[in-house]
Amino acid sequence: MAKEQSFWQRRYPGSETVGLTLREYGRGLIGGFIFSLPLLYTMEMWWSGFVVKPAYLLAAVIANCLLLMGYNRFAGMRDSYSWLDIAKDSVEEFFLGAVTAFLILLMLGRIHFQMSLDEILGKVIVETLAVAIGFSVGTSQLGGEEKEEGKQDQAKQGEKGKDESDGYFHGEGGLVKEIVLAICGSFLFAASIAPTEEILLVAVSIQPLHALALVTASLVLSSVVLYFSNFKGSLEIRSAYKMAFEVGVNYCVALVVSLGFLWFFDRLHGIQTSVFTLVVLAFPASIGASAGRMLIR
Amino acid sequence: MKEESERKIHFNGLQLIVAFLGAVLLFSLIAYLVYQIATGNWRPPELRITYSHEPQLPNNSFKVVVENVGAKTARSVNIMFGYVSPDGKTQTTTMVIDYIPARSTEEGWVVFYTGSVGVGELKVLSANFLKP
């Protein structure tokens, strides 16, 4: 018996059913919780909502949207093909992330309607940044058959368009894709640690030798994850130069993401403390950049 | 050309509604933040402290309302109160509040165990806070 189609599906044969979309949203919600629930329960995150300057919040919202678009371009919610589709996916995730963050903060009593609008918006915006990325990763990674079918379709499409899109920088497995995934992985790992006071506490108490050990451990662990762990999607050693380059890019991504977090949470004070704080946060961020990039592709 | 049309995604009604609401929310937030930056009021925190006696509570209890009417958050707020009881005894106490966001209000109570009958006089002796 033929399955009955909705008006929308008859009008646009390629479109999803509403039920399928709701299931996607459900997956996204669970993904959002998996990756961002600790942040919704972290008081430094609530505080940063009203401490952070509006210009920083604006920069964070724009950076978050760009990151969502980057992730959706390479591994996101649906196998989107045009930038307009990717933008639509991204604003959907941003909206659902914002609604989720708002409702959870409301249920936890962290926002109420006697608060000033600035405070409510600040708290919701800060939490949305992580929830929206978690939403996107969750929808993409927690899917079953539909996602696998989608990936196979995408692989076929990729074969067709190989001549125009493949390459060292932009193709499947290209540098741009790897950097975007590394940024997402790094963001998700570092986000739950960056707002805490402990980062600063560690940074002011360690010696240069500790910092050097952290940098070495970050590089070694990244190499292990990328080349020796047999993770899904781990890389083959082709040359020592290529390996050093990949690990170096990975660590640079972790440093840039960590620097962004420290700037946003106003944790950069004095050169030595800032460098140490950066190194301390870059350790989890580099693990996120390497492991995350394998797991969330 | 045919391949291009096959690759085009048709979003269903629910997806379009959510995407539309998302776009409205995103642009509204950006507009609000840009407005805040453009009309930036960089006045430092300014605390208004009011208090009232609470006769229904035991001892000498006072309800304290601290409002930050400035444009910036005040961190580690310390407010010192002095209380002079009807028999002339003096006591001091300090209220500590982690944060008072701009245009927000915090409420609390101070209680003095003087053992004397009647209500004395409460005064704010000092208030200090840090930049976040």
Chai-1 contact restraints between the chains, C-beta under 6 A:
chainA,res_idxA,chainB,res_idxB,connection_type,confidence,min_distance_angstrom,max_distance_angstrom,comment,restraint_id
A,W8,B,N12,contact,1.0,0.0,6.0,A-B,restraint_1
A,W8,B,G13,contact,1.0,0.0,6.0,A-B,restraint_2
A,Y12,B,H10,contact,1.0,0.0,6.0,A-B,restraint_3
A,G14,B,H10,contact,1.0,0.0,6.0,A-B,restraint_4
A,S15,B,H10,contact,1.0,0.0,6.0,A-B,restraint_5
A,S15,B,N12,contact,1.0,0.0,6.0,A-B,restraint_6
A,E16,B,N12,contact,1.0,0.0,6.0,A-B,restraint_7
A,V18,B,N12,contact,1.0,0.0,6.0,A-B,restraint_8
A,V18,B,L14,contact,1.0,0.0,6.0,A-B,restraint_9
A,T21,B,L14,contact,1.0,0.0,6.0,A-B,restraint_10
A,T21,B,Q15,contact,1.0,0.0,6.0,A-B,restraint_11
A,W47,B,Y99,contact,1.0,0.0,6.0,A-B,restraint_12
A,F50,B,T73,contact,1.0,0.0,6.0,A-B,restraint_13
A,F50,B,P101,contact,1.0,0.0,6.0,A-B,restraint_14
A,V51,B,T73,contact,1.0,0.0,6.0,A-B,restraint_15
A,V51,B,P132,contact,1.0,0.0,6.0,A-B,restraint_16
A,P54,B,L33,contact,1.0,0.0,6.0,A-B,restraint_17
A,P54,B,Q36,contact,1.0,0.0,6.0,A-B,restraint_18
A,P54,B,I37,contact,1.0,0.0,6.0,A-B,restraint_19
A,A55,B,I37,contact,1.0,0.0,6.0,A-B,restraint_20
A,L57,B,L33,contact,1.0,0.0,6.0,A-B,restraint_21
A,L58,B,L33,contact,1.0,0.0,6.0,A-B,restraint_22
A,Y81,B,R7,contact,1.0,0.0,6.0,A-B,restraint_23
A,D85,B,I9,contact,1.0,0.0,6.0,A-B,restraint_24
A,K88,B,A19,contact,1.0,0.0,6.0,A-B,restraint_25
A,V91,B,A19,contact,1.0,0.0,6.0,A-B,restraint_26
A,V91,B,G22,contact,1.0,0.0,6.0,A-B,restraint_27
A,V91,B,A23,contact,1.0,0.0,6.0,A-B,restraint_28
A,V91,B,L26,contact,1.0,0.0,6.0,A-B,restraint_29
A,E92,B,V18,contact,1.0,0.0,6.0,A-B,restraint_30
A,E92,B,A19,contact,1.0,0.0,6.0,A-B,restraint_31
A,E92,B,G22,contact,1.0,0.0,6.0,A-B,restraint_32
A,F94,B,G22,contact,1.0,0.0,6.0,A-B,restraint_33
A,F94,B,L26,contact,1.0,0.0,6.0,A-B,restraint_34
A,F95,B,V18,contact,1.0,0.0,6.0,A-B,restraint_35
A,F95,B,L21,contact,1.0,0.0,6.0,A-B,restraint_36
A,F95,B,G22,contact,1.0,0.0,6.0,A-B,restraint_37
A,F95,B,L25,contact,1.0,0.0,6.0,A-B,restraint_38
A,S116,B,R103,contact,1.0,0.0,6.0,A-B,restraint_39
A,S116,B,S104,contact,1.0,0.0,6.0,A-B,restraint_40
A,E119,B,P101,contact,1.0,0.0,6.0,A-B,restraint_41
A,E119,B,S104,contact,1.0,0.0,6.0,A-B,restraint_42
